Amino acid sequence: MRVAMIGSGYVGLVSGACFADFGHEVICVDVNEQRIADLKKGIIPIYEPGLDRLVADNVAANRLSFTTDLAEAVPTAQAVFIAVGTPERRGDGHADLRYVRDAAKDIARVMAGYTVVVNKSTVPVGTGDMVEGIIREARPDAEFSVVSNPEFLREGAAIEDFKRPDRVVVGANDERAKEVMAELYRPLSLNAAPVLFTDRRTAELTKYAANAFLATKITFINEIADLCEEVGADVQLVARGIGMDKRIGPKFLNAGPGYGGSCFPKDTKALMRSAQDYGVAMRIVESVVAVNDARKTAMARKVVKACGGSVQGKTIAVLGLTFKPNTDDMRDSPAISIIGALQRAGAHIRAFDPVGMEQAKKELTDVTYATDAYDCAHGADALVLITEWDAFRALDLARLKQRMAAPVLVDLRNVYRAEEMARHGFQYSRVGGRSAGN
């Protein structure tokens, strides 16, 4: 099939490359001329394991191409995906749909023949109706359908998630659109991936509900971790014990500094605002947002406590800046709030991240960036592990201690064991469990 992907950011580029790998002919479109120029040269604008090779292979096979011109991509496409950003609207928490509206207007201007317009962007309930209205107003005679096909891609594992998904959700209000979408996703039938067809509004809400539920699991286990610290329990064993219950499951039960990234923060807030527009209370989600916001500064206080109650004039080493491993995404990363709070308390920050430092420089000021974990630890009064990159899971603890001014390690991801840290002479603090050397 012929596919146009409007937006060549994270979702659009990954989705376009994967559709091309299925054998479809895909043209990715973006208004960012530099991004398209880079993609044509094989320069990938985001860090996602395996994406560079996937793009290169499909460009070489003439199944994937890039352009800034919608007229080059849309008129011949059977499916046109809208995969533009929907950031939090400044001031009120609603999803900013300006880019979706612009894309709909542009598609209407150049579309030809029956076209399925697919909302891939994460959007509030009713956005499909809005897109349909925009196109219908501009082209009353056009043959088209508007479909919701939300993405469920985890940064760092997006290609695997697209090719071997838990489910594909397609919200379509007519049979003709369903047939096009079924054919588009037919390659997944080899893996028996379930495709759930719903009406359009149900699909839109499914995305928000999924992200809000996962954010709730993270926030719940973080509150249990706080209680564990007070009563002398171990949150990792608690999580394991409840995760064995098939009704609960083990995923998203790792206690830590709170969720971040491009999805959970904005999507939970957008769901709250959508519910308020319809007069529905979302008290659980509201609490999740509030608790998660407070969580990050609470982790900074944990570091201050580990340093004897003050970090004034002290050097704090930070390992991991991105919101999760295997991505360079700094959006709403806990590291931003934690580092900011430590700086306000008078600390000097040295930091290292395997791939995220260039993006971190856009978000953080007055930070000294190191070349590796041991360089980061040099002369530090405490080391804080914020993001659990694989490179930080088996550090040479003797070498690390030798580099530091004081052997204080605050592990916000529970990567290490208290007994091991005590054996190496560290004063060790973790989340939701027994510390060592205090």
SULNORSUL-V953645 format. One record per residue. N is the residue number from 1. RES is the residue in three letters. SS is DSSP state (A for helix, B for strand, O for the rest). NEAR is the number of other ideal C-beta (glycine too) atoms within 8 Angstrom. D_CENTER is the distance of its C-alpha to the mean C-alpha in whole Angstrom. Layout:
N:RES:SS:NEAR:D_CENTER
N:RES:SS:NEAR:D_CENTER
This chain:
1:MET:O:9:29
2:ARG:B:9:28
3:VAL:B:16:25
4:ALA:B:14:24
5:MET:B:17:20
6:ILE:B:14:20
7:GLY:O:18:17
8:SER:O:16:16
9:GLY:O:12:13
10:TYR:A:12:10
11:VAL:A:12:10
12:GLY:A:17:14
13:LEU:A:17:15
14:VAL:A:14:13
15:SER:A:15:15
16:GLY:A:16:18
17:ALA:A:15:19
18:CYS:A:12:18
19:PHE:A:12:21
20:ALA:A:14:23
21:ASP:A:11:23
22:PHE:O:7:24
23:GLY:O:6:27
24:HIS:O:11:26
25:GLU:B:8:27
26:VAL:B:15:24
27:ILE:B:14:24
28:CYS:B:15:21
29:VAL:B:16:22
30:ASP:O:12:21
31:VAL:O:4:23
32:ASN:O:8:22
33:GLU:A:7:25
34:GLN:A:6:24
35:ARG:A:10:20
36:ILE:A:13:23
37:ALA:A:8:25
38:ASP:A:10:23
39:LEU:A:15:22
40:LYS:A:7:25
41:LYS:O:6:26
42:GLY:O:9:23
43:ILE:O:6:21
44:ILE:O:12:18
45:PRO:O:9:16
46:ILE:O:11:12
47:TYR:O:9:12
48:GLU:O:14:11
49:PRO:O:8:14
50:GLY:O:7:17
51:LEU:A:14:16
52:ASP:A:8:19
53:ARG:A:7:21
54:LEU:A:12:20
55:VAL:A:14:21
56:ALA:A:9:24
57:ASP:A:9:25
58:ASN:A:13:25
59:VAL:A:11:26
60:ALA:A:6:29
61:ALA:O:8:30
62:ASN:O:5:30
63:ARG:O:11:27
64:LEU:B:13:25
65:SER:B:8:25
66:PHE:B:11:24
67:THR:B:10:26
68:THR:O:8:26
69:ASP:O:7:28
70:LEU:A:12:28
71:ALA:A:7:31
72:GLU:A:7:31
73:ALA:A:13:28
74:VAL:O:15:28
75:PRO:O:9:32
76:THR:O:6:32
77:ALA:O:12:29
78:GLN:O:9:29
79:ALA:B:14:25
80:VAL:B:15:24
81:PHE:B:15:20
82:ILE:B:16:18
83:ALA:O:15:15
84:VAL:O:13:15
85:GLY:O:7:13
86:THR:O:13:13
87:PRO:O:7:13
88:GLU:B:11:14
89:ARG:O:9:18
90:ARG:O:5:19
91:GLY:O:3:22
92:ASP:O:6:21
93:GLY:O:8:18
94:HIS:O:10:18
95:ALA:B:13:16
96:ASP:O:10:17
97:LEU:O:11:19
98:ARG:A:6:21
99:TYR:A:12:19
100:VAL:A:16:20
101:ARG:A:11:23
102:ASP:A:9:24
103:ALA:A:12:23
104:ALA:A:14:25
105:LYS:A:10:28
106:ASP:A:11:28
107:ILE:A:16:27
108:ALA:A:12:30
109:ARG:A:8:32
110:VAL:A:10:32
111:MET:O:15:32
112:ALA:O:7:35
113:GLY:O:6:36
114:TYR:O:8:34
115:THR:B:16:30
116:VAL:B:14:27
117:VAL:B:15:24
118:VAL:B:13:21
119:ASN:B:16:18
120:LYS:O:14:15
121:SER:O:13:13
122:THR:O:12:12
123:VAL:O:12:15
124:PRO:O:13:18
125:VAL:O:8:21
126:GLY:O:8:23
127:THR:A:13:22
128:GLY:A:15:23
129:ASP:A:9:26
130:MET:A:12:26
131:VAL:A:15:25
132:GLU:A:9:28
133:GLY:A:8:30
134:ILE:A:12:29
135:ILE:A:16:30
136:ARG:A:9:33
137:GLU:A:6:35
138:ALA:A:8:34
139:ARG:O:9:36
140:PRO:O:5:38
141:ASP:O:3:39
142:ALA:O:10:36
143:GLU:O:5:35
144:PHE:B:11:31
145:SER:B:13:29
146:VAL:B:14:26
147:VAL:B:15:23
148:SER:B:17:20
149:ASN:O:14:18
150:PRO:O:12:14
151:GLU:O:10:11
152:PHE:O:11:10
153:LEU:O:12:8
154:ARG:O:7:6
155:GLU:O:13:5
156:GLY:O:10:9
157:ALA:O:10:10
158:ALA:A:13:10
159:ILE:A:14:14
160:GLU:A:7:15
161:ASP:A:11:13
162:PHE:A:10:15
163:LYS:A:10:18
164:ARG:O:6:18
165:PRO:O:10:16
166:ASP:O:4:17
167:ARG:O:9:18
168:VAL:B:11:18
169:VAL:B:13:19
170:VAL:B:15:21
171:GLY:B:17:23
172:ALA:O:13:26
173:ASN:O:7:29
174:ASP:O:7:32
175:GLU:A:5:33
176:ARG:A:8:33
177:ALA:A:13:29
178:LYS:A:11:28
179:GLU:A:8:31
180:VAL:A:13:29
181:MET:A:16:25
182:ALA:A:9:27
183:GLU:A:8:28
184:LEU:A:11:25
185:TYR:O:12:23
186:ARG:A:7:27
187:PRO:A:7:26
188:LEU:A:11:24
189:SER:A:8:27
190:LEU:A:5:28
191:ASN:A:7:25
192:ALA:O:5:26
193:ALA:O:11:23
194:PRO:O:7:23
195:VAL:B:10:23
196:LEU:B:8:23
197:PHE:B:8:25
198:THR:B:10:25
199:ASP:O:8:26
200:ARG:A:14:24
201:ARG:A:12:23
202:THR:A:9:22
203:ALA:A:15:20
204:GLU:A:18:18
205:LEU:A:9:18
206:THR:A:12:17
207:LYS:A:14:13
208:TYR:A:15:13
209:ALA:A:9:16
210:ALA:A:9:13
211:ASN:A:14:10
212:ALA:A:13:13
213:PHE:A:8:15
214:LEU:A:10:12
215:ALA:A:15:12
216:THR:A:11:15
217:LYS:A:11:16
218:ILE:A:16:14
219:THR:A:15:16
220:PHE:A:8:19
221:ILE:A:16:19
222:ASN:A:16:19
223:GLU:A:9:22
224:ILE:A:13:24
225:ALA:A:13:23
226:ASP:A:9:25
227:LEU:A:9:28
228:CYS:A:14:28
229:GLU:A:9:29
230:GLU:A:6:31
231:VAL:A:6:33
232:GLY:O:5:33
233:ALA:O:10:31
234:ASP:O:9:28
235:VAL:A:15:24
236:GLN:A:10:23
237:LEU:A:8:26
238:VAL:A:13:26
239:ALA:A:14:23
240:ARG:A:9:24
241:GLY:A:7:27
242:ILE:A:9:25
243:GLY:A:11:23
244:MET:O:7:26
245:ASP:O:7:26
246:LYS:O:5:25
247:ARG:O:4:25
248:ILE:O:8:22
249:GLY:O:7:21
250:PRO:O:8:19
251:LYS:O:6:16
252:PHE:O:7:13
253:LEU:O:12:17
254:ASN:O:9:16
255:ALA:O:13:17
256:GLY:O:11:16
257:PRO:O:11:15
258:GLY:O:13:13
259:TYR:O:10:9
260:GLY:O:11:7
261:GLY:O:13:4
262:SER:O:8:5
263:CYS:O:8:5
264:PHE:A:13:7
265:PRO:A:14:9
266:LYS:A:13:10
267:ASP:A:14:11
268:THR:A:14:13
269:LYS:A:11:15
270:ALA:A:16:15
271:LEU:A:15:17
272:MET:A:13:19
273:ARG:A:13:20
274:SER:A:12:21
275:ALA:A:11:23
276:GLN:A:9:25
277:ASP:A:6:26
278:TYR:O:6:27
279:GLY:O:4:29
280:VAL:O:6:27
281:ALA:O:4:26
282:MET:O:10:22
283:ARG:A:6:24
284:ILE:A:7:21
285:VAL:A:14:18
286:GLU:A:9:20
287:SER:A:9:21
288:VAL:A:13:17
289:VAL:A:12:16
290:ALA:A:8:19
291:VAL:A:11:19
292:ASN:A:15:15
293:ASP:A:8:16
294:ALA:A:8:20
295:ARG:A:13:18
296:LYS:A:14:17
297:THR:A:10:21
298:ALA:A:8:22
299:MET:A:13:21
300:ALA:A:13:22
301:ARG:A:9:26
302:LYS:A:12:25
303:VAL:A:15:25
304:VAL:A:12:28
305:LYS:A:9:30
306:ALA:A:12:30
307:CYS:O:13:31
308:GLY:O:5:34
309:GLY:O:5:34
310:SER:O:9:33
311:VAL:O:14:31
312:GLN:O:7:33
313:GLY:O:6:34
314:LYS:O:12:32
315:THR:B:11:30
316:ILE:B:17:27
317:ALA:B:16:25
318:VAL:B:16:21
319:LEU:B:15:19
320:GLY:O:14:16
321:LEU:O:14:14
322:THR:O:17:10
323:PHE:O:14:8
324:LYS:O:11:8
325:PRO:O:10:10
326:ASN:O:10:11
327:THR:O:14:9
328:ASP:O:10:10
329:ASP:O:15:7
330:MET:O:14:9
331:ARG:O:9:8
332:ASP:O:10:9
333:SER:O:14:10
334:PRO:A:15:13
335:ALA:A:16:15
336:ILE:A:11:15
337:SER:A:10:17
338:ILE:A:17:19
339:ILE:A:13:20
340:GLY:A:9:21
341:ALA:A:12:23
342:LEU:A:14:25
343:GLN:A:10:26
344:ARG:A:6:27
345:ALA:O:11:29
346:GLY:O:9:31
347:ALA:O:12:29
348:HIS:B:8:28
349:ILE:B:14:25
350:ARG:B:15:25
351:ALA:B:18:21
352:PHE:B:15:20
353:ASP:O:13:17
354:PRO:O:6:17
355:VAL:O:8:15
356:GLY:O:15:14
357:MET:A:11:17
358:GLU:A:7:18
359:GLN:A:11:15
360:ALA:A:16:16
361:LYS:A:9:19
362:LYS:A:6:18
363:GLU:A:8:17
364:LEU:O:12:19
365:THR:O:3:23
366:ASP:O:5:26
367:VAL:B:11:24
368:THR:B:7:26
369:TYR:B:9:24
370:ALA:O:12:25
371:THR:O:4:25
372:ASP:O:7:25
373:ALA:A:12:24
374:TYR:A:10:28
375:ASP:A:9:29
376:CYS:A:15:26
377:ALA:A:11:28
378:HIS:O:11:31
379:GLY:O:6:33
380:ALA:O:15:30
381:ASP:O:11:32
382:ALA:B:16:28
383:LEU:B:15:25
384:VAL:B:13:22
385:LEU:B:14:19
386:ILE:O:13:16
387:THR:O:17:14
388:GLU:O:9:15
389:TRP:O:12:15
390:ASP:A:5:18
391:ALA:A:6:20
392:PHE:A:12:21
393:ARG:O:8:22
394:ALA:O:2:25
395:LEU:O:8:26
396:ASP:O:6:30
397:LEU:A:10:31
398:ALA:A:7:34
399:ARG:A:9:33
400:LEU:A:14:31
401:LYS:A:11:33
402:GLN:A:6:36
403:ARG:A:10:34
404:MET:O:16:33
405:ALA:O:6:35
406:ALA:O:8:34
407:PRO:O:10:33
408:VAL:B:13:30
409:LEU:B:15:27
410:VAL:B:14:24
411:ASP:B:12:22
412:LEU:O:13:19
413:ARG:O:13:17
414:ASN:O:14:21
415:VAL:O:8:21
416:TYR:O:10:25
417:ARG:O:5:28
418:ALA:A:12:30
419:GLU:A:7:33
420:GLU:A:9:32
421:MET:A:14:31
422:ALA:A:11:35
423:ARG:A:6:36
424:HIS:O:10:35
425:GLY:O:7:36
426:PHE:O:13:33
427:GLN:B:12:33
428:TYR:B:14:29
429:SER:B:12:27
430:ARG:B:12:24
431:VAL:O:15:22
432:GLY:O:17:24
433:GLY:O:14:27
434:ARG:O:7:30
435:SER:O:10:30
436:ALA:B:11:33
437:GLY:O:10:35
438:ASN:O:6:35
